[in-house]
Amino acid sequence: MILDRWDTRLGSDLSLFMERAADSEYRILAVVTSAYVRKADAAEGGVGYERKMITPSLMKDLHGHRVVPVIRDNPEGELPRFLGAAKYVDLRDDELHEDGYYALLQELHGLQPTPKPPLGKNPFRLLAEDEVPVALRHDPSRYVAPAFEGKVSFDYSNNDGRFVIGTGERSFTIAFSTAGHGAIYVYTDPSDILTVALAPGVKSPGEVNDASAYDGSSRIRTIQVGDAAILRNQNNYWAAVFVDEVLTRESSPTGKPKIAFRYIIPAVPAPAFVTPAS
């Protein structure tokens, strides 16, 4: 890693320093503030010269990812024109620094923040053509939400009441069963779940605070609408599941049981939750 504060001395030629850095194989972190955008687009000062040095390198490899924009002190989240629509790390919110910093470390060390799941088996090769529609209707992959934050609604009487959220090390298999109208049981039975705790009246990530403060000593917890289930998996990642609706077969207008919930899985394996950016 090179940085002007470390790799130059008083009297060093800063223009030459930038030229050599731009010609090397280093990844470049561009800390993009509002002032940086203005100076880069107007070709002003050192930022303008830096843009002049970096642009030829970008043009040589249009599909590359050598320059990583890090947005900071930039309310609109805009990038200078020479960086185009590059995917960036968002460090605008001080309360979300941990997630952004963790994603940046994964990128610089060649790790994929969201692992690509393997391609499933081709049902058309395994089954007769008339059997494929039936198999797809009952495929367990319908009960998976690989995103790390989202909303889910499903019939918990299917798939043994199990639904998977997240992926890779941040994957959680949630086991549900009926506890009556407006309530649901959540279990530690799946092999990837270490603990389940009840967070009564908790409806958003900002209300969770320290996830380890909730009692995870029981195999089963009863979660009512308006509560949250706090789960820890075998990789010591945490998830919060906010229950918004639970219907039994008797109380459902369609005659089918249903649970609707929101969830979030923080990027860092730590029990501290923060409010996500809107």
C-alpha positions in Angstrom: 0.0 0.0 0.0 1.3 3.5 -0.8 0.1 6.8 0.5 1.6 10.2 0.0 1.9 10.8 3.8 4.0 7.6 4.0 5.8 7.5 0.7 6.9 11.1 0.1 9.1 13.5 2.0 9.3 17.3 2.2 10.5 18.4 -1.2 9.2 15.3 -3.0 7.7 15.7 -6.5 4.0 15.0 -5.9 3.3 15.0 -9.6 5.8 12.3 -10.2 4.5 10.4 -7.2 0.9 10.4 -8.8 2.3 9.4 -12.2 4.1 6.4 -10.8 1.1 5.3 -8.7 -1.1 5.5 -11.7 1.2 3.4 -13.9 1.7 0.7 -11.3 -0.5 -2.4 -10.6 -1.9 -1.0 -7.4 -5.6 -0.7 -6.8 -6.6 2.9 -6.4 -9.0 4.1 -3.7 -10.6 7.4 -4.7 -12.1 9.1 -1.6 -14.9 11.0 -3.3 -16.2 14.0 -1.4 -18.3 16.8 -2.9 -15.1 18.9 -3.3 -13.4 16.0 -5.1 -16.2 15.8 -7.6 -16.2 19.5 -8.2 -12.4 19.7 -8.7 -12.2 16.5 -10.8 -14.9 17.7 -13.2 -13.3 21.2 -13.5 -9.8 19.8 -13.7 -8.6 21.9 -10.8 -5.5 21.5 -8.7 -4.0 18.2 -7.6 -7.4 16.4 -8.0 -7.5 17.5 -11.7 -4.0 16.3 -12.2 -4.8 13.0 -10.5 -7.7 12.6 -12.9 -5.4 13.2 -15.8 -3.1 10.5 -14.6 -5.8 7.9 -13.9 -8.0 8.3 -16.9 -5.6 6.7 -19.5 -5.3 3.7 -17.2 -9.0 3.4 -17.1 -9.3 3.7 -20.9 -6.9 0.8 -21.4 -9.1 -1.5 -19.5 -12.8 -0.5 -19.7 -13.9 -3.7 -18.0 -11.4 -3.4 -15.2 -12.0 -2.5 -11.6 -8.7 -0.9 -10.6 -10.2 2.3 -9.2 -12.5 1.8 -6.2 -14.6 5.0 -5.4 -15.2 5.5 -1.7 -18.0 8.1 -1.1 -17.5 10.3 1.9 -18.8 13.8 2.8 -20.9 13.7 -0.4 -24.7 13.9 0.4 -25.8 13.3 -3.1 -23.6 10.3 -3.6 -22.4 11.6 -7.0 -19.2 10.5 -8.8 -16.9 12.6 -11.0 -17.5 12.1 -14.7 -14.2 10.3 -15.3 -15.3 7.4 -13.0 -18.6 7.0 -14.9 -21.0 4.7 -13.1 -18.5 2.7 -11.1 -19.7 0.6 -8.2 -18.7 2.4 -5.0 -18.3 1.9 -1.2 -20.7 4.1 0.7 -19.2 5.6 3.8 -21.5 8.7 4.1 -23.3 7.5 7.2 -21.1 7.3 10.3 -23.3 4.6 11.9 -22.8 2.3 8.9 -19.0 2.5 8.6 -18.6 -1.0 9.8 -20.6 -2.6 6.9 -18.9 -0.4 4.3 -15.4 -0.9 5.7 -16.0 -4.7 5.8 -17.1 -4.8 2.2 -14.0 -2.8 1.2 -11.7 -5.1 3.0 -13.3 -8.1 1.3 -12.9 -6.5 -2.1 -9.2 -5.6 -1.6 -8.5 -9.1 -0.4 -10.2 -10.7 -3.4 -13.2 -12.0 -1.5 -16.8 -11.9 -2.8 -19.2 -10.1 -0.3 -22.2 -12.0 -1.8 -21.0 -15.4 -2.9 -22.7 -16.6 -6.1 -24.8 -19.7 -5.4 -24.2 -22.8 -7.5 -26.4 -23.4 -10.5 -29.2 -25.9 -9.7 -29.7 -29.1 -11.6 -31.5 -28.9 -14.9 -35.0 -30.3 -14.2 -35.5 -31.0 -17.9 -32.7 -33.5 -17.9 -33.8 -35.3 -14.7 -37.6 -35.6 -15.3 -40.1 -36.2 -18.0 -41.3 -33.0 -19.6 -44.8 -33.3 -18.1 -43.3 -33.8 -14.6 -41.3 -30.6 -14.7 -44.1 -28.1 -13.8 -45.0 -30.1 -10.8 -41.4 -30.4 -9.6 -40.9 -26.6 -10.0 -44.0 -25.9 -8.0 -42.5 -27.9 -5.1 -38.8 -26.9 -5.5 -37.2 -26.0 -2.2 -35.4 -23.1 -3.9 -38.7 -21.2 -3.8 -38.1 -20.9 -0.1 -34.8 -19.0 -0.3 -34.1 -15.3 -0.2 -30.3 -14.9 -0.8 -30.2 -11.1 -0.2 -29.0 -9.9 3.2 -31.9 -7.6 3.8 -35.5 -7.9 2.5 -39.1 -8.9 2.9 -40.6 -12.4 2.8 -44.1 -13.8 2.7 -44.8 -17.5 2.4 -47.0 -20.4 3.4 -45.2 -21.9 6.5 -47.1 -25.2 6.2 -44.9 -25.9 3.1 -41.3 -27.0 3.0 -41.5 -28.2 6.6 -41.9 -24.6 7.6 -38.4 -23.7 6.7 -37.1 -20.7 4.8 -33.5 -19.7 4.1 -32.3 -16.1 4.2 -28.9 -14.9 3.2 -26.2 -16.9 1.6 -22.7 -18.3 2.3 -21.4 -17.7 5.8 -24.4 -15.3 6.3 -27.0 -17.9 5.7 -29.8 -18.7 8.1 -32.4 -21.6 7.9 -35.4 -20.4 9.8 -37.8 -23.2 11.1 -41.4 -22.0 11.7 -44.5 -23.7 13.0 -47.9 -22.5 14.0 -48.5 -21.0 17.4 -52.0 -19.7 16.6 -53.3 -16.5 14.9 -50.8 -13.7 15.3 -47.9 -15.9 16.6 -45.3 -18.3 15.3 -42.8 -20.7 16.8 -39.1 -20.4 15.7 -36.6 -23.2 16.4 -32.9 -23.9 16.7 -33.4 -27.3 15.0 -31.7 -26.4 11.6 -28.0 -27.4 11.6 -26.8 -23.9 10.8 -28.6 -22.2 13.6 -26.9 -21.8 17.0 -29.4 -19.7 19.0 -32.8 -18.1 18.7 -34.0 -15.3 21.0 -37.2 -13.3 21.4 -37.0 -9.5 21.2 -40.4 -8.4 22.3 -41.8 -5.2 20.7 -38.7 -4.8 18.5 -39.8 -3.7 15.0 -36.7 -2.3 13.3 -32.9 -2.8 13.2 -32.2 0.4 15.2 -34.2 -1.0 18.1 -32.1 -4.2 18.4 -28.9 -2.6 19.6 -26.9 -5.5 21.2 -28.3 -8.8 19.8 -26.4 -10.8 22.4 -28.5 -9.2 25.2 -31.5 -11.3 24.2 -31.8 -14.8 25.8 -30.9 -17.5 23.3 -30.9 -20.4 25.8 -34.1 -22.2 24.5 -34.6 -24.4 21.6 -38.0 -22.8 20.7 -39.3 -19.2 21.0 -42.8 -17.9 20.5 -42.7 -14.7 18.3 -45.8 -12.6 18.1 -46.7 -10.0 15.4 -44.7 -6.9 16.4 -41.8 -8.9 17.9 -38.5 -9.9 16.4 -36.6 -13.2 16.4 -32.9 -12.7 16.9 -30.8 -15.6 15.4 -27.1 -16.5 15.5 -25.8 -19.0 13.0 -22.9 -21.4 13.3 -20.5 -18.8 11.7 -21.4 -16.3 14.5 -23.3 -14.0 12.2 -26.5 -12.5 13.5 -29.9 -11.9 11.9 -33.0 -10.1 13.0 -36.4 -11.2 11.8 -39.3 -8.7 12.3 -42.7 -10.5 12.2 -45.4 -8.3 10.6 -48.2 -10.8 10.0 -49.1 -14.4 11.0 -52.2 -16.1 9.7 -53.4 -19.7 10.4 -55.5 -21.7 7.9 -58.6 -20.7 9.9 -57.9 -17.0 10.0 -56.5 -16.6 6.4 -58.8 -15.3 3.7 -57.3 -17.8 1.3 -57.4 -20.7 3.6 -53.6 -21.0 3.6 -51.3 -20.3 6.5 -49.0 -17.3 6.0 -46.2 -15.5 7.7 -44.8 -12.1 6.5 -41.6 -10.8 7.9 -38.7 -8.4 7.3 -35.1 -9.3 8.0 -31.6 -8.0 8.1 -28.2 -9.8 8.3 -25.4 -7.4 9.1 -22.1 -7.7 7.2 -20.0 -8.1 10.3 -20.1 -11.1 12.7 -20.9 -8.9 15.7 -24.0 -8.5 17.8 -24.2 -4.7 17.4 -27.1 -3.6 15.0 -27.4 -0.2 13.4 -30.2 1.4 11.4 -29.7 0.8 7.6 -29.6 3.6 5.2 -32.9 4.4 3.5 
